[in-house]
Structure formats: C-alpha cells, structure tokens
Amino acid sequence: MALDIRSQLTHKETNKKIRILWLSEDDMVEAGVLDAGRAVDVMEEVVGLLEDGDAIMGGPDHDQHGMMLYFPKHSDIPGFPLNNAADRRFIAMPAYIGGRFHLAGCKWYGSNGRNRQHGLPRSILMMMLNDVETGAPLAYMSANLLSSIRTGAMPGLAAKLLARKDSKTLALIGAGPIGKSSVMAILSKIKTIEEIKIKGSTPESATAKEAKEFIEVNFPWVKKVTVAETLEEAIRDSDIVTEAVSCKEGEWPEYKAEWIKPGATVISTSTFNMDYKSILPFKKVVDNIGMYENYADEDNEGYDSEGRRNHTGCMGEDFVYMVRDGLMKMDDISELGQIVRGKREGRVSDDEIILVSIEGMPVEDVAWGYECYKNAKENLIGRPLKLWDSPITF
C-alpha cells in the first residue's frame, strides 16, 4: 500500500516567494532576442569573461559543449528510441558566467530530423536561468531564436575583431537560419559590405533564394546579392566568408586554399574541410581551445590507408590534431578572448588570411538569455509562474 503522508505536510516559513518568469517565443522577440548587434556586444563580454576564468561550463575541465544522450542503434525493447539517420538528439548544456551576469543556466536541446515532416523545426530548445547563490529558478524561456542569434553573433564578433576594415564582399556558405543570423550580426558591425554571395546546397536551393530575399528586404543598402553556383565562386574574391552548413557526417564541403583571397577572414560555425598543410600559413583563431581538445579526445580520429590524418569536419578539432601531429604548436592558435583582452594581436596586416573556428558554448546562451530576461523584467514582458509562496516539507 502506498504511504499517504499528506496530513504530515507543512509549509516551511520563508521570506522569499519564488516566481519563475515564463517567456514565450513572442515574449522573447518583444524582449529583444533578435537584436543581433547587441548580441555581438554581449558575446564580446562573454569571451572576455571566459578568458578571465570568470565562467565555467560542464565537465571536469569546465569547457564541455554539453552532455548528450546517446541512444543505441539496436534494442530488444519494443519502441525503445534508437540512434538512426533521423538525428534524434537530447543535450543538456549547463554553464555559469560571472561579471555583471553572475548566474547559472542550462539550455535543453531536443532534436529530430523527422520534425520537418510535421511542420516543426528540427530542434526545439528551452533555456532555464538560475540564481547562482540559492539555485532558485529565475526564468524559463523559449530558446530557438535565442540560440540562433547567439550563434550568429559569434561570426559577427569575429568579423568585428578580425576582418579588414574595408571589407566589401561577404560569402555566405549555408543559407539556413544560422546563415541568416550570421549575416545580421556581421552587417551590424561591418558597414562597408556592398556584395553578398550565397551558396546553398544547390544553385536552385529554396533556402538560398529565401536568404537572398531576406537580405534584400532587410539590408537594402547592400548593392548586390547573388546565389553562387559553386563553392569556389562564392569564396573567391570574398573579404569575409562565413559558413553554417548542415550536412551528413563525412559529406563536409571542401575548401581550397587557392580560392581564399589575401586578407580574407574565413569563419566556420559548423563543418568544412581543408588540406592540413595548405592552411599552415594562415592565422588560426578559436572560441575555446579546450572544447576542441575535448572533441579530439572523444573522437580520436585516426589515419587513412595512406597515413593521412582523417578530417573531422570541425576546423578547431582539426587544429588540435595538427598540433598533436607536429605540424604546428598550440601557441600558433589564438582565442577570441585573448584578442578581446589584448593578450594576442588580431589582424596584423591587410594581406593576412585568418581562419576562425566557432562551435558554440552554453555560456553564450546563459549571457544572451540573461540579457533578454533583464529586458523582459524592466519592460514587464512575460508571465510570472508560481513555484511556491513557502516550500512544503514533511
């Protein structure tokens, strides 16, 4: 028989009622989640605090992207969820960030490639913010737009810090939501762009055409917007290349060093490959080198039949393998936070080619979530939800 202890429940006296601010997707828009320029500024704060050591993420080294549920490929249990090509993923992404933020949070990430068949986005994301002293929940918010904007803000920051000041041509490789948010962020800081070249999955790609229309409507001061037929066409003569490609493992786009214009800044938020030795002369910058060392330890990519190191599709992880294979030193890699704090130089010449790897970190979600939460509180946006007036104990 189940134990019935309801008669023994009491309310513990407390002087702190707890209310959680619920922010729907519409509330997030009203709270400024789409302000890409402001998001770039906040991301600059984030990488600076990360460099100061005033931020941590999960894992023993405090720099893991997140913790993922790995489903089996086979199960004898009827209906058990399997790891298959449909991209079933659940990831918890916790972090603490200090400075003026001084709070903890966690983005919870649910994803399935079959969602599109049902009219849903592939990923459905939620964000929780907590008081770091008491653990009390402060806000629970829709995070799809939050995640897209903070992801695009990092290429915006990279362009602000590293691109030539007279950059005129931007190449967009991958035309989905992250590509659009990257353009929003870059154009918020680089006002000299006159031409944008878009490379979608095919020249007839609907997403590429939608991205072209999006840019023409929202950034009418850009004189020329075209859809490129090939990667080479998009990359050649571009001052800034930003990449956000969604593709199957092992089908990553391959760049050639000879396509890259002297003085170009090439930014990756997703996947592409380049011959290891061909990129040795270029400056290499990452958001968080420890995260890529974790990736390299987990993946432990080997060599092909001819003794060549296999690629991972992740430029930052490839940098780590280049160090481990003796092609370069760890000191050859700079972090954005080091540049923000003046510990490393950014661009040193107009002809310097700079490669930037950005994979996304939960400290970014916490910081941008806080900024939206602060705006919502100040402007009475959202709905308070009762956790308790006083906690129940027994």
Buried (B, 14 or more C-beta within 10 A) or exposed (E): EEEEEEEEEEEEEEEEEBBBBBBEBEBBBBBBBBBBBBBBBBBBBBBBBBBEEBBBBBBEEBBBBBEEEEBEEEEEEEEEBEBEEBBBBBBBBBBBBBEEBEBBBBBBBBBBBEBEEEEEEBBBBBBBBBEBEEEEBBBBBBBBBBBBBBBBBBBBBBBBBBBBEEBBBBBBBBBBBBBBBBBBBBBBBBEEBEBBBBBBBEBEBEBBBBBBEBBEEEBEEBEEBEBBEEBEBBBBBBBBBBBBBBBEEEEBBEBEBEBBBEBBBBBBBBBBBBEBEEBEEBBBBBBBBBBBBBBBEEBEBEEEEEEEBEBBBBBBBBBBBBBEEEBBEEEBBBBBBBBBBEEBEBBEEEEBBBBBBBBBBBBBBBBBBBBBBBBBBEEEBBEEEEEEEBEEEE
